[in-house]
């Protein structure tokens, strides 16, 4: 990575950021991790960057997640304003999920995490003594 992509903060810049973000009140990084952290939220959001999906489609795209956990994570993402849930008055009911306007602002972060994972997966799995993700 170039220095432009990964700038190193000077001491003065770091102190200015520390003054701007009073971490006693909760750091912005902590907030971001709170709303997108955990095993599944980032994965769900990644799939939603590709467009609107129904519950069953998300479940098929994420085979390791249980139905209960997918429901819980989608509810939390919706409560945090990152995902829009649309229910259509049909029988059976059709429910679709999409990133909200605020959720779409996280696309660069989600894609950066994807790129980092691709670039570093062999290294991390090597340290963990396995060849692939489980």
N, C-alpha and C positions, 0 to 999 in steps of 0.2 A: 504494500500500500504506500502511496505517496504521502508526504507530510500534509499535503492539502486535504487528503481524504481523512487523515487521522492526525489532526493538529495536536501538538503538545502545548498545554497551557503554561504560560509563564506564572511565576509566583504571584505577581500582581493581579493577573487575570483570575487565578484560582481564588484569591482572597476576595476579589470583587464578586465572584459568583457565590462564595460562602456568605457574604453580606446580603446579597440579593435573596438567597434561598436559606432562610433560617431553618436549619435541619432539626432544631428542637421542636418545630411545629410539624415536621414531616417533610423529608426531602422529596423533590419532584421525581427523582429516580425511584424512590420507594413507592410513590404513588403509581408511577408507570408500571412497576413490577407487580403491584397489588392488583391492578386492573387487567393486566395481560399475563401475569405469572401463573405458575403451576404447569402441570404436565400437558394439559389439553387446550387451554385458551388460545395460545399462539397457533397451535395446529388448526383449530377451528377457524380462527381469523385468516390464516393462510389460505385455506380452501375457499373462504368467502371472498378473498381478493379476486378470485376468478369469476365471481358473479353470484347471483341469487341461487340458493339451494334449498331443497326441502329436507326435512329431518332425516328421512330414509336415505337420501343421497349422501348427507354428511356421515351418517352411520356407516355406510358402505365405504366411504373414503377413509374412515378412521377405524379400521377393524379392531383395534385394541381397546376401544372405549366401550363401556357398557351403556345401555340405553338410559339408565338412571343418571349416570355421570354426564352424558351428553346433554340431557335435559337440564341438569343443575348448572352446567357451565354456560349453556345458552341463556338461561334465566339470569345468571350473574352478568354476562356480557350485555344483555338487554337492560338490566337495572342500571348498569354503569354507562348506558347511552352509546355503546359501541356497536350494537347490533339492533337492527329493526326486525320486528316479527310481524308478519302480515298474515291474518287469518281470513280465508275466503269462505263466505257462507254457502258452502256446497255440502253435499252428502256423498261420501264421507268428507269431513272438513279437510281443506288443503291449507297447510301452513308453510310459509316460506320465510327464509332468513336471509338477510343481506347486511353488509356493513352499512352503518349509518354514516352521515357526513363526518361526524367526529371519528368514527371507526376507520374511515378511509384515510384520515390523517396519519394513522399508524402504519399504513402500507409500506412506506420506506423502511420503517423499523423491522417489520415482519420480513420483508425481502432481504434486508441486511442480515437478519438472523439466519435465513435460508442460505445465503451465500457463505456466511461464516461456517455454518454446519457442513456444507459441501466441502469447503476448503480445508477444514480441520478434522473431519470425521475419522480419517485413518489414524491421525495422531492421537485423538482422544480414545478411540477404541483400542489402539495399541497399548496405551497406558492402562486401560482397564482389562487388558488381556483377552480381548475378543476381536473378531474380524468384522462384525456387522452389528447394527442395532438389534436389540431384542424386543 
